[in-house]
Amino acid sequence: MKYGYYDNDNREYVITRPDTPTPWLNYLGDGGFSGIISNTAGGLVFDRDPGNFRITRYNFNRIPYDRPGRYLYFKDMGSGAVWSPTWQPVQAELDSYSCRHGMGYTRISSEKDGIQSEITYFIPEGKQYEIWKGTVKNTSATVKNLKLFSYVEFSCYIAKYDIECDWPRYFFDCRRKGNAIIFNPSDDFIREKRLLSYIATDLPIEGHDCARIEFLGTCRDESNPIAVERGVCGNSDINGDNACGSFCCPVSLAPGEEKSFVFTIGNACDEEEIKEQVASASDYPLVHEQLEELKAAWRKNSRYLQVKTPDEQMNTMLNIWHPYQCRMTFNWSRFISFYERGLDRGWGYRDSMQDVLGVVHSAPDKVKERLRTLMGIQKSDGNARTLYFPGTGESMGGGRSDDHIWTVFSVCTYVKETGDYGFLEELIPFIDGGEGTVLQHLKLGLEFTKHHLGEHGVPLFLGSDWNDSLSKISWDKHKAESAFVFFQAAHAAYELIHLFEHLKDTENTQWAKQYYEWCRSVEPVLWDGKWYLRGFTDYGEKYGTDDDEYNKIFLNPQSWAVLSRLPSAEKGNSCFENVKQYLFCDLGVVSHAPASSGIDFQKKYFFGMKTGIRENGGLFFHASTWAIIAETLLGRNEDAYSLYHRELPTVRNDRADVCKVEPYIYSSSMVGPSHERYGSGECSWLSGTASWMFLAASQYILGFRPDYDGVIIDPCVPLEWDGFSYTRIYRGISCTVQSPKLPVENARAKKIIVDGETLDSNFLPYDTIRGKQSVEIVVVY
Ligand code: GLC
């Protein structure tokens, strides 16, 4: 069953009924003053950091779900009918409804009883406020006397206090000043320049309420506020208690008449700034211009890769939604969505390090800045702290086995994309004192791994490896060993050999080669005969082995082994034949099989999560991306593409009732076949899937892979494709790649023709195209 369709011309997803199985989300803002909004206007607003600077409240995982939000109520004073033009929270049946999630904005349109409305929500670039730009039109033959009520609930900035403690309620006042309701939390515990939050409107105001209890009434909720029922607000200003922002605005419409209005939510240093912001937000031509600018900025963001393949669903993702998700994931790491609550996660070191991979081609400067920030929380022993909070600069955690290794891929990918070799020599402080060059940070990370080995010579799990949910494996004796980290380190060493050779740095090349040779000497201990183990348990037993009944084969060690280039082709193919046999399913690939649930050290059960969910036997899309890349490296074109295609969000649009989550972006996982909710998506939007799937699709399937001082053109596509083309902007040059149909299955590029000239390999040297505006590349198989 469908809940909407893709309007690719307008770069929007159109939701045609409000009762989606989960709230279908969009992001507003670009990492500064920002918000999240559902298809029925639920969600919240925050400034940079939803943990420390949360402006409005949202109740995560409560019933009724998706409350509160940015609400409007319409009351027809003639008939007494009450409805919400966004369906929630009143849920009165509407005569028509649509929600268009676009790039950086959401527009909800509806009609009821001869009243048509359209509200566009967005945050102008670089501004400290969100705009609700609305129109309301009388389509009936009689005069309509309406009252519009607004409703948002204010949060006292520090979300943890606001949710967990009662006392913040007593520290602020909230009162109407002219056309704004201003929430003023005490600077007693909030150290913030922009202390005032507000909601304002340009509609005539008849009354207002700042006290939640006055507006909603006792024993009521957002669906049936007493003020709306009565048709008047109580003009409550408050000192302490729960605060809301409600205006009551009379609107009279002759037949056919349309009126425009604006509501604004923002934060400011003082009342003067609020006035200025509200004046700009009510300047209609300016608001129109700002919305157009926003759309243009997002169009530019996806211009870096535009594809024309025979797979329409792939085109929709890569041309529109996938780069958008990559950018939002880059902005928010795993901090805030409708699943991540914006409290404790901040920017994860490992998560954000991977997120940069999805935007390095479109926002290299932002990536460089992010790399600096993240490396700044690495310690001088090479290990990194786990979390960073962008609003306050605080960091915490550490002691995990994988965090610091991700830096190698991110830095190498950045240098390959930009040619900014100078960055490698830049000095970056360590969080515990001292400083080192970027290269030193990378090397220290790998040294740390080599200094923390278990009894089989494989890196220890420590706090956890990439798979947090497997961390119990080392909770008894702290001796468990991780094949994931081992292959990750080997892959990193492989990358560094390539980098140092390119830099003609003989000393470091030797260091990286020695490291890789050490990995080569350890690899056999992890081979289980047909595939690679997941590691060794706390008691030194093999884990992820054919000898066991449960948890026999894991996906990640097979993928990362291939990525490390340590295994022979024979071993790599054996791994993936078994992946195909045990882990493939019609919707994609599962994390491992057969999955077991519960903790039992004797039986080697280490997953608390229920069988078939997320990392425990679910389809964990982040991990699928590495399998796709591995398949391309093994030359298995058909399997690589078929797995990629099966997991596209766009292929599940007509199964949205089962899949539940948004069909225009990747969720982090989907429940696996061993579970009764097979196919149900979990935890949408913020996931390492975004960046790595973008790499898998653009660099490995479509085969545009920037390398040092040039690009490897190496598509890995199925035989059924009749040819394809794409345009990729690389260092400011628009590179158009054309490919004919493959001559035979699994064919790979042998040569390329660049602006009519045939090169004798598939490597495009940067020097040959430097200074050009565009180049035409034809792939020869
Ligand atoms: C989640 C976490 C990430 C972790 C992954 C696997 O995506 O955000 O840090 O690596 O799960 O456990």
Boltz pocket constraint, residues with backbone or C-beta under 6 A from the ligand:
constraints:
  - pocket:
      binder: B
      contacts: [[A, 334], [A, 348], [A, 350], [A, 351], [A, 465], [A, 466], [A, 467], [A, 468], [A, 469], [A, 615], [A, 622], [A, 668], [A, 686], [A, 687], [A, 688]]
      max_distance: 6.0
